[in-house]
Amino acid sequence: MQLSIIYELRANNVEEEHIDLIMQRVKNRLSEKNIDEELQKLGYPKIFTVDYDEYNDEYGYDDDEDY
């Protein structure tokens, strides 16, 4: 699993030094959510998780609308 995570980070232009730092920080709590939190701390966007509430706000969707 770690190799696929590293591959995905590289594919999204995360610097090698940041990849090493992230992997070190999450080694005992490896999850997509934790990796994305570390990415955001370093100024990168999320790669592995989606915040659907934020996504809906960005595109003007309203869950409370009647259809």
Secondary structure, 3 states (H helix, E strand, C coil): CHHHHHHHHHHCCCCHHHHHHHHHHHCCCCCHHHHHHHHHHCCCCCCCCCCHHHHHHHHCCCCCCCC
